[in-house]
Amino acid sequence: MKKRLRVLLFALSLGVLALVLAVRLGQKGTTFLGARLADAEQLAALQAGPQVSGEDCILHWNGAVLPYDSAQGAYCVPQPAGGETRGNLSSSWGDIYLPAEHWGGDMTAAMREGTLLPVYVSDGSRWCELFAYVSGMPALVVRTQESVPYRLDPNIVSGTMAKLELAYNYSDYTLFWPEGNARGQLTKGSLEWHWRGNTSLLANKKTYRLNLLDLKKKPKREDLLGLGDDADWILMNFATDCTRARDKVTWQVWQQLVQQTEYNPAGLRVEYVELYLDDQYMGVYGLCRPISRDSLGLSARDTLYKWRTMPMDRRMPTTADFEQLEADESLAWGMWLEVAWPKSWSEGLWRPMQQYVEQFYTPAQPPEWQRLEETTNLANLIDVALFKQYICAMDNFCYNQYFWVNSADGLYYRIPWDLDYSLGDRYDEFYELDLTKTVIPDMELDALYEADPARAQSLIAGRWAELRQTVFTVENMAAILQEATNALESTGAMRRDFALWGKDATYPNAPHFRTLEVNETLELLEDRLAYLDEYMANYTPPDRSAFNVLPQ
C-alpha cells in the first residue's frame, strides 16, 4: 500500500512539474519554423527537469528527417537563401524550443558561417540539447539499405582500377528544396547509386550516378530542383576545381548559346546541392540530368553517340573496328565510344559514326565543302568550336563530346560534355602551355578550313565577332561566376565543403591538376580573349604538337 502511494505521489509530482513547465514555457507565444522561441527564463524552467542524451531524438522538417552531419553531431536545416523562413520543425518525442538569442532574428550571418545553434527538446518530463545549422542550399539525404558488390570488367579496365571493389547501392532518399514550389519542398523516394567516371575511381570525393526507382526497383521519373522529369541523374563532384563553379558556369554559357539559336542542342543544366550520405556530410555537388534521349527530346529514329575518351594508344577507330562492332552487334567500342541512343542494336547502327570519323578525323583526301554542308549543321559546328575557345576547354577535343544524328534533317550535331578542365584549369600534360595564347585544336573546324579556307575564315570571324558582343565577354563570365560564388558562400556550403576537402584534398596523392581562383580566372580570360580576337579575325588551324591525343 505504501509503495503504491509513493508511486502515485511521484507521478503526481511529475505531473505538477510538467504543468508548471508548460505554463512557464507558454508565457510567450513567439514561434520560429513552427517551434517555440524561448528566452533565458523559459530555458531555465525547461532545464529544471531531468536531462537525457537525446540519442533517440530525431529532428524533422515538414515531416522528413533532417540531414545529419555525424562529424559535427549536428542537423542541417535547409532554408531559402534569401532570408525568408519556410517549413516546420518537429521532433520524434517532444516539443522543440529554440533559444531566442540564436534563432528568430536575421539568420544571414549564421547561415554564411555555418554556426552551430542549440535546439532544446522537451516532453515535459525530460529534455535534451541538440545542435543544428541553417543552410541556404538544397540538401540531398541518401540512406543506404542494401549494397550489391561488383567488379570492373578487366577486359576494358586494366591494372589497379580493374581490381577495385565497387557496389550498386539501393537507398532511400529525401531532397530538401526550401525554395521549391511543390510537395512541401520535399521529394522522397528510392534510388540506386554508384560511383561514376574514370577519375572518380581515384578521387576521395566521388562523382555519383543516381537511378531513381519505384517500389519494384523500376525506373521512376522525378523533377529534381526544377531540372525536369528524369529517372537518371548525376552528382558532379567538382573535385579538381577550387572555385566549385566551373562545371556550373560553363554550362550556363552553353545555355545562353542555346537560347540565342534554334540549332544548338540543349546540354546540361546544373544546380548546387549538398550531399549527406548515410549521415556523413560529403560536400557540395552539382546535380544534373545526363545528356540523353529524354533531355534532348530525341525521336525513335535519331541516333546519339557519346565519345568518352581515347584508348591508351591514342588511336582513332578504324574501318575494321566499325565492321567488328557491327558483326558483334555491340553498342560500345571499349570504354571509349558508345551508342547512347537507341538502347538496342540494329543493322547499320555504327555507319553514321564511321562516316563522321572518316569525314572529320581520318579523311583519306581533303574534305569537300558541299559534302560537309550536306551532312553537318555548320552553324552548330562553329558554335561548339568557338565555345571551347572561350572557356579554354583543355580536355574537350574529339572526345568528351556527344554526336547527334538528327533524323528530321539528316545532319550531324555535336554537344560539348565534361567541362571541368576549363577556364584555366588543366592537368599535368598541359602545365607548360601559356593558355593566354593557346588555341584549342578543333578537328571539325579544321576540316571546314581545309575544304575552303576563305569561306571558313569569313564564317569564323563573323560568328566570333557576334558572340564577343553578347555571350563571350569577360563581363558575362564575371557576372555568372560571381552569382555562383555568392550562392556557395552565402549559404555556408563553400565553408563546409572546404573544411572537409580543402583545395586539393579530393585526391589521395599529390594533385595532377592545376586550378585557378576566381580573380585569376578572369585575368586569364581577359588576356586570352585579347589574343583570340586577333586570331579569329583570320583563323588558321592551330599547332597540334602539344596535343598528342590527336592525329598529327
Legacy VTK file of the C-alpha trace (Angstrom):
# vtk DataFile Version 3.0
C-alpha trace
ASCII
DATASET POLYDATA
POINTS 552 float
0.000 0.000 0.000
2.775 2.436 0.994
4.706 1.536 -2.160
1.691 2.259 -4.371
1.158 5.557 -2.548
4.793 6.577 -3.145
4.440 5.768 -6.848
1.230 7.785 -7.019
2.811 10.780 -5.284
5.857 10.623 -7.578
3.633 10.559 -10.658
1.614 13.465 -9.279
4.802 15.436 -8.661
5.944 14.879 -12.235
2.550 15.979 -13.473
2.708 19.190 -11.432
6.272 19.847 -12.654
5.182 19.320 -16.257
2.220 21.663 -15.750
4.395 24.377 -14.210
6.932 23.939 -17.012
4.228 24.133 -19.651
2.804 27.314 -18.100
6.207 28.990 -17.912
7.224 27.976 -21.378
3.873 29.030 -22.772
4.040 32.545 -21.329
5.356 33.843 -24.621
3.875 32.538 -27.852
6.510 33.638 -30.403
7.435 30.845 -32.805
10.064 30.289 -35.466
9.808 27.483 -38.041
6.802 26.232 -36.106
8.850 25.832 -32.901
8.682 27.967 -29.770
11.251 30.727 -29.310
12.376 30.564 -25.685
14.092 33.223 -23.584
16.570 32.566 -20.764
13.839 32.250 -18.114
11.899 29.710 -20.147
15.030 27.681 -20.869
15.904 27.651 -17.178
12.451 26.277 -16.417
12.896 23.598 -19.094
16.266 22.599 -17.677
14.831 22.112 -14.191
13.729 18.624 -15.228
15.924 15.587 -15.919
18.251 15.825 -18.934
18.728 12.891 -21.347
21.309 12.350 -24.076
18.937 12.836 -26.987
20.352 9.894 -28.936
16.814 8.726 -29.617
15.539 12.207 -30.504
15.298 12.866 -34.246
14.650 16.289 -35.788
12.279 16.702 -38.741
11.425 19.469 -41.205
7.950 19.265 -42.768
7.750 15.688 -41.511
11.021 14.480 -43.064
14.128 13.533 -41.073
16.616 16.370 -41.430
20.115 15.907 -42.921
22.559 14.878 -40.199
26.295 15.538 -40.135
27.729 12.919 -37.798
31.174 14.573 -37.764
29.730 17.747 -36.234
26.936 15.971 -34.391
24.502 18.461 -35.889
21.415 18.594 -38.087
21.178 20.768 -41.194
18.057 22.933 -41.544
17.786 23.919 -45.241
16.136 27.309 -45.742
15.762 29.797 -48.608
18.997 31.685 -49.145
17.149 34.995 -49.383
16.248 35.062 -45.687
12.559 34.068 -45.735
11.966 31.066 -43.465
9.773 28.151 -44.504
8.519 24.884 -43.054
8.028 23.469 -39.585
10.448 21.794 -37.232
9.378 18.865 -35.081
10.996 16.030 -33.171
10.376 12.349 -32.623
9.314 12.657 -28.948
8.910 16.195 -27.708
8.277 19.860 -28.393
11.094 21.999 -29.789
12.342 25.132 -28.063
14.741 27.430 -29.881
16.837 29.886 -27.821
15.665 33.328 -28.938
19.168 34.772 -28.734
20.275 32.389 -31.502
17.111 31.890 -33.558
14.333 34.047 -34.933
16.302 37.112 -35.952
18.373 37.739 -39.069
19.933 34.352 -39.843
22.187 35.649 -42.650
25.425 35.597 -40.653
24.675 32.249 -39.012
23.942 30.724 -42.421
27.120 32.074 -44.007
29.298 30.990 -41.072
27.635 27.593 -40.582
27.176 28.427 -36.885
26.052 25.525 -34.697
22.870 26.591 -32.914
21.380 24.890 -29.824
17.991 23.203 -30.072
16.134 22.019 -26.962
13.514 19.277 -26.973
11.201 18.541 -24.036
8.133 16.366 -23.453
7.531 17.822 -20.002
9.249 15.014 -18.121
12.685 15.041 -19.792
14.703 17.291 -22.059
17.762 17.143 -24.321
20.030 19.551 -26.133
20.732 19.062 -29.854
22.553 21.210 -32.403
21.701 22.404 -35.883
22.928 24.795 -38.527
20.988 26.633 -41.209
21.908 26.162 -44.879
20.619 28.074 -47.884
21.458 25.281 -50.305
19.270 22.293 -51.258
20.249 19.118 -49.403
20.108 15.541 -50.679
19.930 12.867 -47.971
20.708 9.281 -49.040
20.461 6.352 -46.622
21.694 3.025 -47.971
19.600 -0.098 -47.359
21.458 -2.694 -49.469
24.738 -2.902 -51.402
25.474 -5.366 -54.216
29.244 -5.781 -54.950
30.619 -5.885 -58.490
33.983 -5.627 -60.249
35.077 -3.601 -63.228
35.437 -5.539 -66.465
39.177 -6.438 -66.707
38.840 -6.637 -70.499
38.113 -2.919 -70.553
39.900 -1.560 -67.473
43.323 -2.905 -66.537
45.610 -2.657 -63.526
44.635 -1.484 -60.064
41.383 0.109 -61.202
40.048 -3.213 -62.512
40.527 -4.767 -59.059
38.521 -2.148 -57.177
35.599 -3.471 -55.161
32.588 -1.406 -56.187
28.886 -1.695 -55.453
25.409 -0.847 -56.600
23.721 0.679 -53.558
19.955 0.672 -53.034
18.819 3.526 -50.833
16.046 5.803 -49.640
16.462 9.492 -50.421
14.983 12.848 -49.465
15.712 16.039 -51.382
15.131 19.236 -49.389
14.455 22.274 -51.564
13.001 25.082 -49.437
12.816 27.441 -52.414
10.845 24.920 -54.450
7.160 25.221 -55.080
5.699 21.707 -54.908
5.043 18.909 -52.399
6.100 20.944 -49.404
9.529 21.495 -50.969
10.378 17.812 -50.451
10.959 14.943 -52.851
11.236 11.453 -51.367
11.702 8.004 -52.831
14.140 5.212 -53.610
17.242 5.139 -55.765
20.334 3.159 -56.710
23.657 4.986 -56.545
27.184 4.090 -57.610
30.473 5.740 -58.446
30.694 7.262 -61.895
33.613 8.259 -64.150
37.240 7.221 -64.527
38.736 9.953 -62.336
36.120 9.252 -59.673
37.735 5.879 -59.066
40.914 7.668 -57.954
39.302 10.568 -56.089
38.307 10.631 -52.436
35.347 12.809 -53.317
33.408 10.724 -55.811
31.079 11.583 -58.659
27.863 9.571 -58.431
25.211 8.217 -60.752
21.691 8.194 -59.295
18.955 5.985 -60.725
15.535 6.773 -59.255
13.382 3.694 -58.606
9.830 2.751 -57.706
8.909 0.081 -55.147
9.590 -2.646 -57.724
13.049 -1.213 -58.479
11.886 0.017 -61.877
12.925 3.473 -63.179
10.805 6.299 -61.766
10.895 9.805 -63.210
11.004 12.801 -60.889
11.611 16.520 -61.374
14.507 17.403 -59.071
15.261 21.074 -58.382
13.186 22.152 -61.376
15.579 20.497 -63.840
12.892 18.356 -65.499
11.479 14.853 -65.182
14.014 12.048 -65.369
14.897 8.763 -63.721
18.668 9.129 -64.284
20.754 11.799 -62.549
24.392 12.729 -61.977
26.117 14.296 -58.971
29.253 16.150 -60.168
31.984 16.279 -57.530
33.880 19.470 -58.571
36.956 17.548 -57.392
39.604 19.491 -59.326
38.139 22.998 -59.031
38.940 25.308 -56.126
36.029 27.590 -57.101
33.475 24.729 -57.220
31.930 26.719 -60.077
33.449 25.768 -63.448
31.182 22.845 -64.242
28.182 25.038 -63.495
29.062 28.354 -65.127
30.447 26.896 -68.359
27.138 25.098 -68.861
25.349 28.372 -68.199
27.316 29.883 -71.077
26.293 26.982 -73.311
22.650 27.504 -72.302
22.989 31.140 -73.321
24.049 29.936 -76.775
21.136 27.503 -76.873
18.698 30.292 -76.045
20.213 32.535 -78.738
19.868 29.971 -81.517
17.491 27.362 -82.906
20.188 24.900 -83.951
22.281 24.242 -80.821
21.063 21.217 -78.817
20.493 21.636 -75.102
23.373 20.463 -72.944
23.335 20.274 -69.151
21.720 22.463 -66.531
23.474 22.185 -63.176
22.134 23.099 -59.728
24.067 23.070 -56.467
23.168 20.588 -53.734
24.846 19.373 -50.535
25.063 15.601 -50.167
24.551 13.672 -46.913
25.339 10.002 -47.451
24.473 7.679 -44.564
24.668 10.570 -42.062
28.052 11.667 -43.397
28.410 15.120 -44.938
30.013 14.700 -48.382
30.240 18.296 -49.608
28.895 20.433 -52.453
27.833 18.713 -55.668
26.296 19.674 -58.980
23.017 17.876 -59.680
22.118 17.432 -63.336
20.325 15.177 -65.787
22.664 13.319 -68.161
22.563 14.163 -71.854
20.167 11.554 -73.190
17.151 10.847 -75.327
14.963 12.379 -72.608
16.936 15.583 -72.082
17.256 16.194 -75.838
13.754 15.028 -76.764
15.064 12.608 -79.388
12.811 10.588 -81.661
12.958 6.836 -82.135
14.805 7.398 -85.433
17.535 9.653 -84.017
20.987 8.380 -83.069
23.165 9.711 -80.251
26.826 8.762 -79.749
28.936 9.527 -76.696
32.705 9.784 -77.109
34.109 9.409 -73.602
37.885 9.309 -74.040
40.692 7.922 -76.191
42.348 4.488 -75.967
45.741 4.327 -74.268
47.434 4.152 -77.674
45.520 7.310 -78.699
44.234 5.821 -81.947
41.049 6.551 -83.826
38.587 3.742 -84.602
39.287 2.193 -87.998
37.070 0.675 -90.665
37.925 -2.729 -89.208
36.804 -1.557 -85.740
33.444 -0.412 -87.032
32.974 -3.614 -89.013
33.699 -5.621 -85.865
31.191 -3.577 -83.864
28.555 -4.353 -86.479
29.487 -8.028 -86.531
29.324 -8.222 -82.718
26.071 -6.235 -82.619
27.785 -4.125 -79.967
26.747 -0.754 -78.541
30.233 0.227 -77.351
33.774 0.485 -78.697
35.557 -0.442 -75.465
35.035 2.189 -72.785
35.795 4.982 -75.255
32.868 5.408 -77.627
29.294 4.220 -77.248
25.819 4.460 -78.689
23.790 6.405 -76.116
20.566 6.128 -78.151
18.942 3.865 -79.244
19.478 1.317 -76.473
19.317 -1.696 -78.784
21.430 -2.686 -81.777
20.153 -2.617 -85.335
21.943 -3.139 -88.621
23.934 -0.113 -89.720
23.833 1.491 -86.249
27.524 2.440 -86.393
27.548 3.628 -90.001
26.845 7.350 -89.248
29.664 7.463 -86.677
32.049 5.762 -89.086
31.231 8.339 -91.747
31.751 11.159 -89.226
35.194 9.843 -88.206
36.259 9.358 -91.826
34.959 12.803 -92.774
36.437 14.870 -89.936
39.133 12.861 -88.161
40.790 10.477 -90.618
39.967 11.768 -94.111
41.622 9.889 -96.969
41.568 13.109 -99.017
40.821 16.789 -98.357
37.157 17.292 -97.395
34.711 18.916 -99.816
32.673 21.873 -98.599
29.493 20.697 -100.273
29.770 17.302 -98.593
30.318 18.883 -95.183
27.352 21.186 -95.707
25.133 18.284 -96.768
25.950 16.165 -93.713
26.605 18.638 -90.874
24.927 21.648 -89.304
27.834 24.011 -89.847
26.458 26.730 -87.577
26.438 24.261 -84.677
29.906 23.004 -85.636
31.305 26.544 -85.477
29.499 27.488 -82.241
30.855 24.443 -80.402
34.384 25.168 -81.637
34.234 28.827 -80.561
32.601 27.944 -77.233
35.552 25.669 -76.450
37.939 28.530 -77.225
36.064 30.969 -74.981
36.027 28.648 -71.960
39.511 27.259 -72.755
38.281 23.647 -72.664
41.527 21.733 -72.111
40.020 18.238 -72.153
37.495 18.532 -74.986
38.920 17.656 -78.347
37.335 14.960 -80.490
36.387 13.112 -77.284
34.260 14.471 -74.423
31.530 15.211 -76.936
28.149 13.849 -77.910
27.218 13.423 -81.570
23.579 13.558 -82.586
22.326 12.385 -85.969
19.057 14.291 -86.367
16.555 12.229 -88.341
14.497 15.366 -89.090
17.161 16.941 -91.326
19.725 14.129 -91.604
22.523 16.349 -90.220
25.224 15.817 -87.614
25.148 17.981 -84.472
27.591 17.923 -81.605
27.208 18.756 -77.945
30.102 19.528 -75.568
30.426 17.459 -72.406
32.598 17.123 -69.267
33.802 20.700 -68.865
35.676 20.503 -65.563
39.082 21.310 -67.110
38.199 24.788 -68.345
38.776 28.480 -67.658
42.444 27.925 -66.874
42.194 24.632 -65.003
44.255 21.830 -66.563
46.009 18.554 -65.881
49.737 17.848 -65.901
50.030 17.138 -69.635
49.397 20.839 -70.308
51.238 22.507 -67.415
53.759 24.219 -69.678
51.275 25.828 -72.064
50.613 29.563 -71.936
46.825 29.452 -72.000
46.532 33.116 -72.875
47.940 32.237 -76.307
46.815 28.618 -76.730
44.198 27.857 -79.363
42.396 24.594 -78.580
42.558 22.260 -81.602
39.174 21.504 -83.114
39.346 18.886 -85.849
35.883 19.658 -87.201
36.693 23.343 -87.595
39.986 22.491 -89.251
38.207 20.204 -91.716
35.979 23.130 -92.635
39.064 25.266 -93.178
40.711 22.616 -95.350
37.618 22.427 -97.526
37.534 26.185 -98.245
39.934 28.426 -96.264
38.472 31.776 -97.291
34.866 30.774 -96.726
35.665 29.172 -93.364
37.636 32.220 -92.227
34.735 34.504 -93.091
32.205 32.421 -91.155
34.504 32.024 -88.136
35.424 35.722 -87.970
31.806 36.815 -88.337
30.434 34.487 -85.693
33.259 35.246 -83.248
32.601 38.967 -83.602
28.875 38.417 -82.928
29.476 36.341 -79.835
32.070 38.755 -78.471
29.317 41.386 -78.340
26.919 39.157 -76.391
27.959 35.952 -74.615
31.746 35.752 -74.975
32.738 38.658 -72.738
34.726 38.968 -69.542
31.786 40.830 -68.003
29.382 37.951 -68.700
31.727 35.400 -67.188
32.421 37.635 -64.197
28.687 38.007 -63.557
27.861 34.292 -63.613
30.991 33.371 -61.644
30.037 35.942 -59.016
26.495 34.576 -58.880
27.813 31.050 -58.301
30.335 32.236 -55.706
27.668 34.190 -53.838
25.451 31.099 -53.767
28.279 28.986 -52.366
29.409 31.490 -49.752
26.119 32.984 -48.534
24.614 29.539 -47.929
27.605 28.341 -45.897
28.143 25.481 -48.340
31.596 26.584 -49.503
32.830 26.824 -45.921
31.594 23.286 -45.137
32.973 21.808 -48.345
36.410 23.381 -47.861
36.506 22.301 -44.224
36.091 18.735 -45.469
38.097 18.697 -48.703
40.231 21.830 -48.863
41.525 22.985 -52.231
43.066 19.713 -53.405
42.412 17.027 -50.771
39.942 15.299 -53.053
42.765 13.120 -54.395
44.857 10.883 -52.108
48.200 11.709 -53.728
49.806 14.919 -54.965
47.294 16.584 -57.316
47.857 16.107 -61.033
45.878 19.223 -61.872
46.128 22.988 -61.511
43.210 25.190 -60.557
42.722 28.960 -60.523
40.823 31.202 -58.120
38.045 33.422 -59.490
40.209 36.549 -59.849
42.956 34.561 -61.594
40.362 33.015 -63.899
39.053 36.399 -65.009
42.566 37.781 -65.527
43.399 34.802 -67.738
40.161 35.194 -69.685
40.763 38.877 -70.359
44.260 38.224 -71.763
43.072 35.161 -73.655
40.202 36.983 -75.363
42.520 39.790 -76.465
44.689 37.181 -78.201
41.738 35.271 -79.668
40.172 38.424 -81.106
43.188 38.812 -83.357
43.467 35.100 -84.095
39.806 34.560 -85.019
39.822 37.510 -87.395
41.987 35.407 -89.727
41.663 31.814 -88.487
44.155 29.113 -89.435
44.360 25.618 -87.907
46.477 25.834 -84.733
49.573 23.814 -83.990
48.654 20.358 -82.633
52.108 19.332 -81.429
51.237 19.884 -77.751
48.097 17.782 -78.120
49.375 14.309 -78.905
45.941 12.831 -78.280
45.037 13.989 -81.780
46.266 12.760 -85.152
49.168 14.993 -86.134
LINES 1 553
552 0 1 2 3 4 5 6 7 8 9 10 11 12 13 14 15 16 17 18 19 20 21 22 23 24 25 26 27 28 29 30 31 32 33 34 35 36 37 38 39 40 41 42 43 44 45 46 47 48 49 50 51 52 53 54 55 56 57 58 59 60 61 62 63 64 65 66 67 68 69 70 71 72 73 74 75 76 77 78 79 80 81 82 83 84 85 86 87 88 89 90 91 92 93 94 95 96 97 98 99 100 101 102 103 104 105 106 107 108 109 110 111 112 113 114 115 116 117 118 119 120 121 122 123 124 125 126 127 128 129 130 131 132 133 134 135 136 137 138 139 140 141 142 143 144 145 146 147 148 149 150 151 152 153 154 155 156 157 158 159 160 161 162 163 164 165 166 167 168 169 170 171 172 173 174 175 176 177 178 179 180 181 182 183 184 185 186 187 188 189 190 191 192 193 194 195 196 197 198 199 200 201 202 203 204 205 206 207 208 209 210 211 212 213 214 215 216 217 218 219 220 221 222 223 224 225 226 227 228 229 230 231 232 233 234 235 236 237 238 239 240 241 242 243 244 245 246 247 248 249 250 251 252 253 254 255 256 257 258 259 260 261 262 263 264 265 266 267 268 269 270 271 272 273 274 275 276 277 278 279 280 281 282 283 284 285 286 287 288 289 290 291 292 293 294 295 296 297 298 299 300 301 302 303 304 305 306 307 308 309 310 311 312 313 314 315 316 317 318 319 320 321 322 323 324 325 326 327 328 329 330 331 332 333 334 335 336 337 338 339 340 341 342 343 344 345 346 347 348 349 350 351 352 353 354 355 356 357 358 359 360 361 362 363 364 365 366 367 368 369 370 371 372 373 374 375 376 377 378 379 380 381 382 383 384 385 386 387 388 389 390 391 392 393 394 395 396 397 398 399 400 401 402 403 404 405 406 407 408 409 410 411 412 413 414 415 416 417 418 419 420 421 422 423 424 425 426 427 428 429 430 431 432 433 434 435 436 437 438 439 440 441 442 443 444 445 446 447 448 449 450 451 452 453 454 455 456 457 458 459 460 461 462 463 464 465 466 467 468 469 470 471 472 473 474 475 476 477 478 479 480 481 482 483 484 485 486 487 488 489 490 491 492 493 494 495 496 497 498 499 500 501 502 503 504 505 506 507 508 509 510 511 512 513 514 515 516 517 518 519 520 521 522 523 524 525 526 527 528 529 530 531 532 533 534 535 536 537 538 539 540 541 542 543 544 545 546 547 548 549 550 551
